[in-house]
Amino acid sequence: MNIFINGKEHQYNDDVSLLDIMKELNIPHKRTAVIINEEVISKNSYQNVKLKNGDKIDFIVLASGG
Amino acid sequence: MSDKLIIGNFQFDSRLLMGTGKFADNDIMIKSIIASGAQIVTVSVRRFNPDNPSADILSPLLKIKNIHIMPNTSGARTAEEAVKIALAAREITDSSLLKLEIHPNPHHLMPDPIETFKAAEKLVKEGFTVLPYMPADPVLAKRLEDVGCSAVMPLGSAIGSGQGLRTYELLRIIIAYATVPVIVDAGLRSPSDAAIAMEMGCDAVLVNSAIAIAENPEEMAKAFSEAVIAGRRAYKAGLMPSTNGASPTSPIEPPF
């Protein structure tokens, strides 16, 4: 299935999980927030997320700014 | 004598808040924050870049003692976007502190008062300690206070402009009527700008560019820290009234 990650389209197997994707991209859990289809996902519900074709995932971190 | 800056349920000894943008590198940024004595440091929220995983600045910042990270909603052009950014940021910081900023025009970066107000209402209900960056408008300041913002952050002049306290007279009115802390955010260039803001009764100032792009950011951070302390001390001490005419300090008759 196709998943959009930070705006870019990626191909994954249908059984891929959010945690699989985070592991593959070396996403640091403690320093990252996850938004799926405009919805902020709480940290303790990552394992319950079911991904589907066309989902849009944004991985968000803190960066410099004033 | 205790003179804490109280913002919502938080208490701070320092009245200088710092931004983290525009520093040449993280090392200079960290040294400057330490030199400033700032206890509230604002950061932006961005997408994770898998090609540059070390771009995240949370880890170096958390090595500084006694510091609170205040995410900002820069990049938001609407209330809805700002709320989403705030909720995402809170997942990372686990803190309610939030600098609300919505400036849709990248050229002048003036805050959108209507979207800022709408977002503030929602974010307060979501449990955030909201510090809105806002135009120096006394009516808006009151409205933001009324919906539960924990401070107001009127601009001194345009973000990054170094034009100082162009809004001086409006700030004076905001200070006169505010019952939450007034923090001048944006436009300050020199420590004397910060001192003037504090002398007139601002509760704190937020500085970024003036420190980050100074020739020696660490020294400038220290200078701002001293200016904020001096300005606050002067405000508490009570400035003498100013008059139109002279008032001699020595006898004006010939001594003999």
Interface residues (C-beta under 8 A of the other chain):
Chain A: N6 G7 L25 N26 I27 P28 K30 R31 T32 A33 V34 I35 E38 V40 I41 S42 K43 D58 F59 I60 V61 L62 A63 S64 G65 G66
Chain B: G19 T20 G21 K22 F23 M29 T42 V43 S44 V45 R46 R47 F48 N49 P50 P53 A55 D56 I57 L58 S59 I69 P71 N72 S74 K84 L87 A88 A89 E91 I92 T93 I159 G160 L206 N208 S209 A212
